[in-house]
Amino acid sequence: IYLDRGFYQVDVLKYLRHKFSGSVLMPVIRTSRVKTAIKQWYEQYGYTAGEMKLVIGAKNKSQEYILIFAPLSEEYRTKWRKKKNANPDAIHNDFLYFCLLKPPEKLLKEEYSYEEIFIILSEEYRRRWGIETGYRVYKDIWGKTTSQSYSLRYWLMWNAVMVYNLWIMENLELIEKGDKLSLDYSCCETASLEEIEGGKKLRESKKYPTWCRVTNEFPRRKWVPIPIEPLRELCDSLRKIVVGLISDWILTGCDPPLTAKEKSTSS
């Protein structure tokens, strides 16, 4: 499960560990604990990649996680410091970080170095479905109206959410193999270092602008089915909500439902 750093919170990590057995990858917010830990690492090992166990939150409700990190290249560190006029003692700015809830055992068994593991995880994370993409798609399918009716506008919003989720579900159904789905919660196979390097060389040879993200040029991975029953249940729930909203919309004449106070006043 790929998340942005906004989910880097105690309660969220606890829930994810319980519900998804720790199969989570997200960037880390550079808290004082992270800064102190990486400074100690640098003093002992210099600019090297590695992992360590850290905790987030107060003692009575803290959550342990694995911090995996790698240094920026020397060239990039120099450019960044010059551009930002950065404090040379702020060593934490010279590293990139990910939060894991369990060790990358599969990659460690294949005897990858931590630098190679970080490259693989970074490539994996770049493929996540962007939250902003969802917002953009919502706007494309959101019904337009000049009405100030609360019920109508609320229904149009939920209709866009339902259509978007149905579209996602249909995409997942297109990649099903056979009548039954795999129970493993995994969307794709991990790209090898050779595939990642090949994708980089291909992008460099085509000389794309620095701002351009050419996602279709990344090394392709085989898709495997993932359980879509939760999505079906979600869409069923959304249908019930939309039907209820339509009923309220019709019964109230496109006006928002009356509150308890308004009902007592009108009676």
Buried (B, 14 or more C-beta within 10 A) or exposed (E): BBBEBEBBBBEBBBEBBEEEEBBBBBBBEBEEEBBEBBBEBBEEEEBBBBBEEBEBBEEEEBBEBBBBBBBBEEEEBEEEBEEEEEEEEEBBBBBBBBBBBEBBEEBEEEEBBBEBBBBBBBBBBEBBEEEEEBEEBBEEBBEEEEEEBBBBBBBBBBBBBBBBBBEBBEEBEEEBEEEEBEEEEEBEEBBBEEBBEBBBEEBEEEEEEEEEEEEEEBBEBEBBBBEBEEBBEBBEEBEEBBEEBBEBBEEBEBBBEEEEEEEEEEE
